[in-house]
């Protein structure tokens, strides 16, 4: 996915004598800008993740960065060293139960060992059916059963056991309406019920906890009839259970699966979103 994802601005609240509540009431909320001038390897950020130790990781188009609150440590590919990251374009970061980081890049999946600070590579091998199906990886999701889901560009969906490294490939089957709709998988998210939401180039699908089928959710309506409205590039959920889908050309959609309602929000030239 050379996705329609825009560079992500990350907000840090300054610690010290100024409290956020006081700053908000005065209309003066402090921002810290973390750019290459502060040590970030590149300014286009596609992934932000905080690990169990409190470090914040930034995946950019040119390097992986670890931030300790004061300074950055950058991890970059060294073609002469196989223990470095496989590619500098980082799209997603997750952490497994053992504390290892899994990093999606344009050229393979990486496992980062925080103790040794070395990377292990997982890449497509046409000779092996249990390797990952494609090296260009768009998104990652570690579900509640500790299975790592891997969204690839053109290779469908992969599920991996992070402990054993065993991989199963899930591909589009034109003869099966409940199969994956497209082999270009863009986004992944597991909701509070354990349902895995999958954004593909041909629409949004939901896999219940059993993972035995993929149910299509058509996001088109009277307002937006373009197929691009079904291309979901980012998924999140708030505490109330409402899911949020960021689409390619259909705005942002709020959906509550328990209550069954759905609302679409479009871009507005005014400062605020409107329905």
C-alpha positions in Angstrom: 0.0 0.0 0.0 1.5 3.3 -1.0 -1.5 4.2 1.1 -3.6 7.3 1.2 -2.3 7.5 4.8 -1.0 11.0 5.6 2.0 11.7 7.7 1.0 11.4 11.4 1.6 14.2 13.8 2.3 13.0 17.3 1.3 15.0 20.4 3.3 14.9 23.6 2.2 16.7 26.7 5.0 18.6 28.4 5.7 17.5 31.9 6.6 19.9 34.6 4.7 22.8 36.3 2.1 23.3 33.6 -0.8 20.9 34.0 -2.9 19.9 30.9 -6.2 20.9 32.5 -4.9 24.4 33.3 -3.5 24.7 29.8 -6.7 23.6 28.2 -8.8 26.1 30.2 -6.5 28.9 29.3 -6.6 27.9 25.6 -2.9 27.3 25.6 -2.1 23.6 25.1 1.7 23.0 24.6 2.9 21.1 21.6 6.3 19.5 21.1 7.3 19.1 17.5 9.5 16.0 16.9 11.2 16.4 13.6 14.6 15.7 12.0 15.9 18.8 13.8 15.2 16.9 17.0 16.8 13.7 15.8 13.9 11.9 14.0 15.4 10.1 11.0 12.7 11.3 8.6 9.6 13.5 8.9 6.9 11.3 7.3 5.7 9.0 10.1 3.5 6.0 9.3 3.5 4.2 12.6 3.6 5.2 16.3 3.8 2.7 19.1 4.5 2.6 22.8 6.1 -0.6 24.1 5.8 -2.1 27.6 8.9 -0.4 28.7 7.5 3.0 27.9 9.6 3.7 24.8 7.8 5.3 21.9 8.6 4.0 18.4 8.2 5.9 15.2 8.2 4.1 11.9 9.1 6.5 9.1 9.8 6.3 5.4 13.5 6.2 6.2 14.2 4.4 9.4 12.8 3.1 12.7 13.1 5.4 15.7 13.0 4.8 19.4 12.2 7.8 21.6 12.9 7.8 25.4 11.4 11.2 26.0 14.6 13.0 25.5 16.4 11.7 22.4 16.1 9.3 19.5 17.8 6.1 18.7 17.6 5.2 15.0 17.6 1.7 13.5 18.4 1.5 9.8 19.2 -1.1 7.3 22.8 -2.1 6.7 23.1 -4.3 3.7 26.3 -5.8 5.1 24.6 -6.8 8.4 21.7 -9.3 8.4 20.8 -8.5 12.0 19.7 -5.0 11.0 16.1 -4.1 9.9 15.3 -5.4 6.4 14.1 -2.1 5.0 13.9 1.5 6.1 10.3 2.2 5.1 8.3 1.2 8.2 4.5 0.9 8.1 3.4 -0.8 11.3 4.7 -1.9 14.7 3.2 -4.3 17.3 4.5 -6.0 20.4 4.0 -9.7 21.3 3.6 -11.2 24.7 7.3 -11.9 25.0 8.1 -8.2 24.5 9.4 -8.6 21.0 8.5 -5.9 18.5 7.2 -6.9 15.0 7.8 -4.4 12.4 6.2 -4.2 8.9 8.3 -2.8 6.1 8.1 -2.6 2.3 10.6 -5.5 2.2 9.6 -8.0 4.8 8.5 -8.6 8.3 11.0 -8.0 11.1 11.2 -9.3 14.7 13.2 -7.0 17.1 14.7 -8.5 20.2 14.9 -5.7 22.8 17.6 -7.5 24.7 20.1 -8.0 21.9 18.7 -5.1 19.7 18.9 -7.4 16.7 16.4 -8.0 14.0 15.2 -11.3 12.5 13.7 -11.3 9.0 10.7 -13.0 7.7 10.3 -12.8 3.9 8.6 -14.5 1.0 10.2 -17.7 -0.2 8.5 -19.1 -3.3 9.8 -22.5 -2.5 8.1 -22.6 0.9 4.3 -22.6 1.3 4.6 -21.6 5.0 6.6 -18.4 4.4 4.9 -15.0 4.3 3.1 -14.5 1.0 4.5 -11.1 0.1 7.2 -8.8 1.4 5.4 -5.5 1.0 3.4 -5.3 4.3 0.8 -2.8 5.0 -0.5 -3.5 8.5 -0.1 -5.8 11.5 -2.5 -6.9 14.3 -1.7 -9.2 17.3 -5.1 -10.6 18.4 -6.2 -11.8 21.8 -5.1 -15.3 21.1 -1.5 -14.0 20.4 -1.8 -14.7 16.7 0.0 -12.2 14.5 -2.1 -11.1 11.5 -0.1 -9.7 8.5 -1.7 -7.6 5.8 0.2 -7.7 2.5 0.2 -5.8 -0.7 -0.9 -8.4 -3.3 -0.3 -11.5 -1.2 -3.5 -11.6 0.8 -3.7 -12.1 4.6 -1.2 -14.1 6.6 -1.5 -15.5 10.2 1.6 -16.3 12.1 2.4 -17.9 15.4 5.0 -15.5 16.8 6.6 -18.2 19.0 7.1 -20.8 16.3 7.2 -18.6 13.2 4.6 -20.9 11.5 2.6 -19.0 8.8 -0.7 -19.7 7.1 -1.7 -17.8 4.0 -5.2 -16.7 3.3 -6.0 -15.6 -0.3 -8.9 -14.4 -2.3 -11.0 -17.2 -3.8 -13.3 -15.9 -6.7 -15.5 -19.0 -6.2 -16.1 -18.4 -2.5 -18.1 -15.3 -1.6 -17.0 -15.6 2.1 -13.3 -15.7 1.3 -11.0 -12.7 1.4 -12.3 -10.1 -1.1 -9.0 -9.0 -2.4 -5.3 -9.9 -2.0 -4.4 -6.3 -1.4 -5.0 -6.0 2.3 -4.6 -2.5 3.6 -5.7 -2.3 7.3 -6.3 -4.6 10.3 -8.0 -4.2 13.7 -9.3 -6.5 16.4 -12.3 -5.0 18.2 -13.5 -5.5 21.8 -15.5 -8.5 20.9 -12.6 -10.3 19.3 -13.8 -9.6 15.7 -11.0 -9.0 13.3 -11.8 -6.2 10.8 -10.0 -6.3 7.5 -9.8 -3.5 5.0 -9.0 -4.6 1.5 -8.8 -2.9 -1.9 -12.3 -4.4 -2.6 -14.0 -3.6 0.7 -14.3 -4.0 4.4 -14.7 -7.5 6.0 -15.2 -8.8 9.5 -13.9 -12.2 10.7 -15.6 -13.3 13.9 -13.5 -14.8 16.7 -13.9 -18.3 15.1 -12.1 -16.8 12.0 -14.0 -19.3 9.8 -15.5 -16.7 7.5 -15.1 -13.2 6.2 -18.3 -11.1 6.2 -18.5 -8.1 3.8 -19.6 -4.8 5.1 -20.7 -2.4 2.3 -20.0 1.2 3.4 -21.6 2.8 0.3 -24.9 4.6 0.8 -27.0 7.3 -0.8 -24.4 9.9 0.1 -21.4 8.1 -1.3 -21.8 5.4 -4.1 -18.2 5.3 -5.3 -16.4 1.9 -4.7 -13.5 3.9 -3.1 -15.9 4.5 -0.1 -15.3 0.8 0.7 -11.5 1.1 0.8 -10.7 1.5 4.6 -7.2 2.6 5.3 -7.4 2.9 9.1 -9.6 1.4 11.8 -9.9 2.2 15.5 -12.4 1.8 18.4 -13.4 4.0 21.3 -14.3 2.8 24.8 -18.0 3.0 24.1 -17.6 0.3 21.4 -18.0 2.6 18.4 -15.7 1.7 15.6 -14.2 4.3 13.3 -13.3 3.6 9.7 -11.1 6.1 7.7 -11.9 5.5 4.0 -10.0 6.4 0.9 -12.7 8.8 -0.6 -15.8 8.3 1.5 -14.8 10.3 4.6 -14.7 8.9 8.1 -17.4 6.5 9.3 -18.6 5.8 12.8 -20.2 2.4 13.4 -21.6 0.9 16.6 -22.0 -2.9 16.0 -24.0 -3.4 19.2 -26.6 -0.7 18.5 -26.5 -1.0 14.7 -26.1 2.7 13.8 -23.7 4.2 11.3 -22.8 7.9 10.6 -20.5 9.3 7.9 -18.4 12.4 8.3 -17.0 14.3 5.3 -14.3 16.9 4.9 -15.6 20.4 5.4 -13.9 23.7 4.5 -14.9 24.9 7.9 -12.7 24.1 10.9 -14.8 21.2 12.1 -16.1 18.0 10.6 -19.8 17.9 9.8 -22.1 15.0 9.0 
